[in-house]
Amino acid sequence: MDVPRISPAEARRRVQQGQALLVCGYEDDSKCRSMALEGAITVHELQRRLASLPKGQELIFYCA
Protein backbone atom coordinates (compact mmCIF):
# COMPACT_ATOMS: atom_id res chain seq x y z
CA MET A 1 0.00 0.00 0.00
CA ASP A 2 1.33 3.42 -0.96
CA VAL A 3 1.12 5.87 1.95
CA PRO A 4 0.89 9.53 0.95
CA ARG A 5 3.40 11.83 2.61
CA ILE A 6 2.90 15.48 3.42
CA SER A 7 5.27 18.14 4.67
CA PRO A 8 5.48 19.03 8.35
CA ALA A 9 4.07 22.48 7.52
CA GLU A 10 1.05 20.94 5.78
CA ALA A 11 0.49 18.52 8.68
CA ARG A 12 0.59 21.41 11.15
CA ARG A 13 -1.85 23.45 9.06
CA ARG A 14 -4.35 20.57 8.85
CA VAL A 15 -4.16 19.87 12.59
CA GLN A 16 -4.46 23.56 13.54
CA GLN A 17 -7.49 23.94 11.27
CA GLY A 18 -9.15 20.89 12.81
CA GLN A 19 -8.99 18.92 9.56
CA ALA A 20 -6.77 16.14 10.89
CA LEU A 21 -5.71 14.39 14.07
CA LEU A 22 -1.97 14.06 14.69
CA VAL A 23 -0.90 10.68 16.09
CA CYS A 24 2.55 9.68 17.34
CA GLY A 25 3.23 6.34 15.61
CA TYR A 26 5.10 4.74 18.51
CA GLU A 27 3.18 2.30 20.69
CA ASP A 28 5.47 2.96 23.66
CA ASP A 29 3.88 5.85 25.58
CA SER A 30 7.20 6.95 27.10
CA LYS A 31 8.74 7.20 23.63
CA CYS A 32 5.71 9.22 22.48
CA ARG A 33 6.16 11.61 25.39
CA SER A 34 9.81 12.15 24.43
CA MET A 35 8.88 12.69 20.76
CA ALA A 36 5.67 14.65 21.44
CA LEU A 37 4.58 17.30 18.97
CA GLU A 38 2.05 19.97 19.88
CA GLY A 39 -1.49 18.63 19.56
CA ALA A 40 -0.45 15.00 19.04
CA ILE A 41 -2.02 12.00 20.73
CA THR A 42 -0.61 8.53 21.34
CA VAL A 43 -1.64 5.35 19.53
CA HIS A 44 -3.27 4.20 22.78
CA GLU A 45 -5.28 7.43 22.99
CA LEU A 46 -6.35 6.94 19.38
CA GLN A 47 -7.53 3.41 20.19
CA ARG A 48 -9.57 4.73 23.14
CA ARG A 49 -11.16 7.47 21.02
CA LEU A 50 -11.64 5.48 17.80
CA ALA A 51 -15.35 4.74 18.31
CA SER A 52 -16.13 8.43 18.87
CA LEU A 53 -14.21 9.79 15.86
CA PRO A 54 -16.08 10.71 12.68
CA LYS A 55 -15.83 7.99 10.02
CA GLY A 56 -13.92 10.25 7.60
CA GLN A 57 -11.53 11.70 10.19
CA GLU A 58 -8.11 12.28 8.65
CA LEU A 59 -5.26 10.82 10.70
CA ILE A 60 -1.67 11.94 10.32
CA PHE A 61 0.88 9.59 11.85
CA TYR A 62 4.45 10.62 12.54
CA CYS A 63 7.60 9.00 13.88
CA ALA A 64 11.22 10.12 14.04
N, C-alpha and C positions, 0 to 999 in steps of 0.2 A: 504494500500500500504506500502510495506517495503522500507524504505529509507536507502540506504547504508551510513555508517559513515566511515570517514577517520580521521587519526590523524592530529593534527595541523601542524606537520612537513610535512606530505604528501600534505596537502592543500597548504602550502607555496611553496613547490617545484613546484607543478602544476601551480600555479599562476605566479611564477617567470619565469617559462619556457614558459609561454604564452599558456599553455594547457587548462587553466580554468579561469573563471571570478569569483572573490570573491564578494559576495553580502551580505550586512548586512540585516538580516531578519526582522528588525523592520520597520514598515511603518512610524513611527514618525521620521522625519529627525533630530530633536534635539537629540533624543536618539541614532540615528546612529552616529552622530558626537561625542557623549560622549563615544561610544563603538567602534569607528573607528579603523580598522586594516589597516596597510599599503597596499595600492593597492585596497582596497575595494570600492564598489560603493553602493549607496542606492537603495532600491526597486524602488523608483520613477525614479532614473537614469536608472535603468534596463528597466523600462517600456518605457522610452523615446528612448532608444537605441535598443529595441527589434527587430524592423523591419530591422535594419542594421546588426544584428548579424548573423553569419553563422548558418545554420539550426542545425548542430551537436555541437554547442558550449557547452562545459561543464560549468555548473554553480555550484558553491559551496556556499551554504547559511550558515551563522553562526548567532548565537545569544548567549547571556550570560545566 
